[in-house]
């Protein structure tokens, strides 16, 4: 899944993975699980994904065993993008309130 600002988008490869899992109708570690009605019933009919599919270690950070420095750099870049987006939002809101 690709994230841009506060939105997420499925890329073609993600859609293909979902389609393959659907057609296989089989469990796939960290991705899909075929749950019986009884299992869903035991979960109070909740279809919340984490109840059925546990993320694998590589799913948790989006790659296979990235070095801490790389993960930290990604987090810092993401934080800078968030700050820039928030600054832009606050400037727009301030400008809009002055126009009243």
N, C-alpha and C positions, 0 to 999 in steps of 0.2 A: 504494500500500500504506500502511496506517495502522499506526503502531507505538504500542503502549501497554505501558509497562514493558519487559519483555524479549520481548514477543510481537508478531507482525505479523498483520494482518488484511487480507483483500481486501475492498474496498468494492464495491458494486454496479457502479459505473462501471469498476472494474478487471476485474471478471468479464466485463462486456460487451466491453471491449477485447480480452481474451483470446479470447473467442468469435468476434469479428469477424476476428481474425488467423487463427484456426483455419479458419474458413469460407472466407476469401480464399485460403488456402494460397499466400501470396506473402511475399516479404521486406518488412519494415517497419523502416526505419532506427531503430536504438536500441531496438527492441522484439521483432522476430521475424525468423527466417531459416529458409528451407526448405533443409535440408542433405541432400545426397545421401549414400548409404551410403559412397561413396568418401571424402568429406570427413570423415565420422565415423570411418572406418577410419584416416585420416591422423592423427587426434587420439587414437589408441589407444582408440577406442570410448568416449571420455569424452563425456558430455553436459553438461559444465560450461558454463553459459550464456556466460561471457565468451569462450569459444573461438569462438563463433558470432555473438554479438550484442555490439557495442561500444556503450557508453552514449553518447548524444549530449550535447552541452554542457549542455542544459537538464535531462537526466536526472541528471547528476552532482550537482546541488545541489537538484533537485526543482522548479525553476522557471526561467523564462526570464530570465537575466541579472539576478539580484537584486543590489542594491547590497551592497558589502562590509559596511556597517553592519547591514543586515538579516540577512545570513548570520551575522554575529558575534552578534547579539542572539538568534537562534534557537539557536545553539550554546550560549550562556550559559544560556538558559532550560532547554535540555535537560540541561546539566551540573547545574543546580540540582535538577531533577527526579531525576536519577540520585543525587545526594548525599542527597536526602531519602529515596529508596527504600532506599539503602544504610544510612542511619541507622536506618530502621524495621526493616530486616532484622537489623542488629546488636543492636538493642534486643530483638527477638523471640528471637534466639539466646541472648542473655545471660539473659533471663527464663526460657527453657527450661532452661538449664543450672543455674539456681538452684533450679528445681523438683525436681531429682534428689535 
